[in-house]
Amino acid sequence: MSKRELIDTGTEKRYVRRGKEGKFKESVDVSGSLSADARHDAKHDAKPGQGDKGDLKP
């Protein structure tokens, strides 16, 4: 799985993942992503750039 990239369009910010071809595979709004991360407790630590896949180390 590729790392999430932050895309800032000037009016909104989004986290995106790219597929093998370099095209956008997954896209989520930053505020929705951050609030969803806070609501859920993950069972595993996440690697850098994979914050939506598990807990982040403090």
Order of alpha helices (4+ residues) and beta strands (2+ residues): beta-beta-beta-alpha
